[in-house]
Amino acid sequence: MQLAEKLRQRAKQVEAALDGFLPGADTPPEDVHRAMRYCVLGGGKRLRPILVLEAAELVGGRAEDVLPAACGLELIHTYSLIHDDLPCMDDDDYRRGQPSCHKAFGEATAVLTGDALLTLGFELVAANAQNGRSSPGATLRVVTEVARAAGSLGMVGGQVLDLAAEGRRIGLSEMRRIHRMKTGAIFKASVRIGAILAGAGLEEVEALSRWADGFGLVFQITDDILDVVGDERRLGKKTGSDQKHGKATYPSLVGLNEARRLAAEAAAEAGTALKLFGARAQFFLDLLHFVLERDS
């Protein structure tokens, strides 16, 4: 199956599950539930939940058995986007081709919508033990994994460092630290929790972790490049936002050509991490190249 078709099928599977997990728009309090559905179901590549599902299958599990945790991670990711778009953060008016949450529902509702998605996300991750196919011990372990990845030592901490770096010159090592925390931590959590819930051994989990380190770097460098040269219509958001806010990015630090070289280097390292799995890891190799070459 072609990668694009596989991604479409997986995204459709995730979106159907998300639709069922989210409260109905007419469930009180309606304002926050409408906003939750607007932000979660308004598009997106669903890469993080797809990685959870694919990691589970790679180590011999079933995607269906880890679907609640996969959807929980997507809700946590969406909460981070809502808060990132706020005027006190990145101040972005559009997300996924539509007005960002605070533009559509107001700032107060946007903050509360992000809070609600974060807590529902953890509820779904924890609920994975209830389907009887993931042990309570494995579920407890993945709750801890997600908490670390999303908190001050992961995504939140990366955002703090990212804001602190605005308007000043930083080095490549600090840049990598920011992006490893802000973007890479959740990608790593995605493959780790899928594998752990499916009963993977330590060697398999660590190999996927190394792949995710490289993948997250490729994704972030490409994202930085697209903010410079991307098509706003395809991206679904305005370009030039990083420069507007004086953000530290790979193109601003090393130039576009060197940024592309660093992305290719990270992709090669990530591909090497998959040797343990042989031909079974083709999806993860294809996804690396897809992200490396993406234009939206």
N, C-alpha and C positions, 0 to 999 in steps of 0.2 A: 504494500500500500504506500502511495506517495505521502511524504511528510505533510504537505498542505492538507490533504484529505484526512489524515490521521488527526491533525490538530483541530480541524473543523468538527470531526466526530466527538473528540474528547471535550471540546468546548461546549458542544450541544449537550453532552451528558452532564457536565458540570452545571450548566445554566438551568437545566431542568431540575436538578437537585437543589440549587440555590433558590429557585422559585418556590419550591416546597418547604424549604427550611425557614425562609423569611416570613415574618408575620404579614397577614393580608393588609392591603392599603386601607381597608375600612375597619381594622382592629384599633380600638382606642389605645393610646393617643394617636389619632390618625396622622397628625403632622409629621411626627418622627418616623412612623412606619412608611408613609409615602416617600419620605426622603431616603430612607434606607433602600427601598426598592428602586427608586430612581437612580441612585448611585451604583448599586450593585448590578442591576440588570440593564444598565445603560451602555453596555459594550465592554470591550477589553479582550485581551488575548487569552486570559485564563492560564497563563504559563505556570504559575505556582501550583495551583491544584492539579494541573496536568502532570507536573513533575511528581507530585505525590502518587498519583495513580500509576504512572509509568515505572516509578521506582519500586512500587509494590509488586508489579508484574515481573519486573526484571529479576527479582530475587525469588520468584516462584509463588507469589501471592495473587490475590484477585483484586482488581481495581474496585469492584463494587464494595468490598469489605472495608475500604479505607475512605470511601466517599464522604462521610461526615467530617472527618479530619481535614480532607482536602478542601471542602467548602469552608470549614472554619478558618483555614489559612487565607483563603480568598477574602473573607470578610475582614480579617485583620489587615490585610494589604489594602483593602478599600478604605478602611478607617484612616490609614496613614495618608492616603491620597487626599481625602477630604480635609484633613488637618494641614497637610502641606500646602494646599491651595488657599488657605485663609490669608487675609490681608496681613496678619502679623507674622506670617511665614513667607511663602513664595509669592503670594498675592496674584494667583492665576485665575482668570475669568472663565476659562474653558477647560474641560476635561472630557476626553473621549468624544469630542465633537459636539458637546452640549454644554450649556452654562454649568459651571462648577456649583457644588452644593450650596455654598454661601450666597451665590448669586441667585439661585433658584428658590431658596427657602429662608435666607437670612443667616447671619453669622451665628446667632445663638442656637438655632436649630441645627446648623452644620456641626457645631461643636458637640452637641448632644447626639447627633446621628453617628458621628465617629465613635463616641463613647459606647453607644448601643451596639454598634457593629463589633467593636473590640470584645465586649463582654459576651455577645452571642457567639462570636468566633471561638472563644475558649470553651463555651458550653458545648459546641459541636465537636471540638477536639476531644473533650472529656467524654462525650457521649459515644465515641467510637467503641468503648468497652461494652456498650449495651447491646451491640448486635451479636454478641456471643462468639465472634470470630477473631477478636483481638483480646489478648489477656489483659486483666486489670493492671498487671505490672508493666506491660508494654505501653499501655495507655498513660499511666502515670509518668512514665519516662518521656513520652512525647509531649505531654503537657509542660514538663520542665524544659524540654528542648525549645518549644515554641515561646515560652515565657522569656527565656534567655535571649532568643533571637530577636524578639520584639521589643525588649526593654532597653535600659540605659547602657548595657554592654553590647547591644546590637543596633536595631533600626532606630530607636529613639536617640541613643547616644550618637549615632552617625548623623542624624539631623541636627543635633546640638552642635557638633563639630562643623557641619556644613554651614550653618548660620554664622558661627564664629569666624569662619574663613572668608566670609564675604568681604570683598573690597581690599583684601591683602594678598600678597604673594606667598604661596606655600610651596613646599618641596614635593617631589613625586612620592616619597614615602608617606607623607601626611595625607596626600590625596588618596593613595591606595587605602590607607586606614579608614578614611571617611567612607569610601565607597564599599569597602569590605563590610563595614558595619551597617551602613544605611541601606544598601541594595543587596549585597552578597549574603548577609546573615539569613534573610528569609528564603533565598534560593537554597542555601545549604540546609535549612530546616525542612524545606519541602522534600528533598530526596531522602533525608535522614528519617523523617517520621514515616514516610511511605515504606521504607525498607524495614524500619524497626517494627512497625505494626504487622508487617508480613512475615516477621520472624527471621530476618537476616542476621547473619553472623557479623562479628566485629570487622573482619577483613572487608566484607562487602560494603558495610556502612561507611568505612573509612575511604574506600575507593570512590564511592559516590560523593563523599564530602570533598575529596580533592577535585573531582570533576566540577562540582558546584562552585568551588573557589574560582576556577578558571572561567566557568560560564558566567558567573556574576560579574567578573571583570570585563569580559567581552561585552556583556549586555550594557554595562555602564559606559564604557568607552564609546560604543556605538550610539547610545542615547545622547552622549555629549556631542558627538559628531553631527547627529541629526538635528540638534538644536541650532547648529550653524548652517547646515546645507540642506536640511529636510524640507519637504513640501507640507505646508500647514494643513492643506486639505486632506492629505493622507494621514498625517499624524493626529489630527483631531484636536490640536492645540496650537497656540502661537509659538513660532520659533523665536530665537533671540532672547528668550527669558533669562537664560544663564548670564548672558552679557549684561542685560539690563540690571540685574541684581548684583553684579560684580562677583559672580560665583566662580570658584575655582573649578576648572574643567580640564580634561586632557588636551583638547585643542588649544586652550588659552595658555597652558603650561608648556607643551612640547610641540605644538603645531599639528595640523591635520595629518600630514604624511606620517609623522612619528606616532601619532595616536593610532592610526590604522595599523602601523607595524606592531605596536604593543598589543593591539587587539588580536592580530593574527598569531602572535607569540603565545598569548594566553590561551587561545583556542587550541594550539598544538599541545600545550602542556595538559590541558583538560582532556584532550583525546587520549593521551598516553595513560591517564589514570583509569581508563576503561578497559585496559588489556585483560584484566582479571575476568571480564565477562565475555570476551570474544565477540562473535557475531550477534549475540543476544542484545548487545548495546547499540545496535545500529541507529535506533531512534535518537539516542543521546548524541551520537556523532552527527547525525543529520541536523539536529536542532542547533548544535554549535555553529554549523556552517550557515544555517538559516538566519540566525541572529547576527552573525558576522557580516552577512551581506544584506541585511534588511534595510528597507527604505521607508518604513513607517513603524 
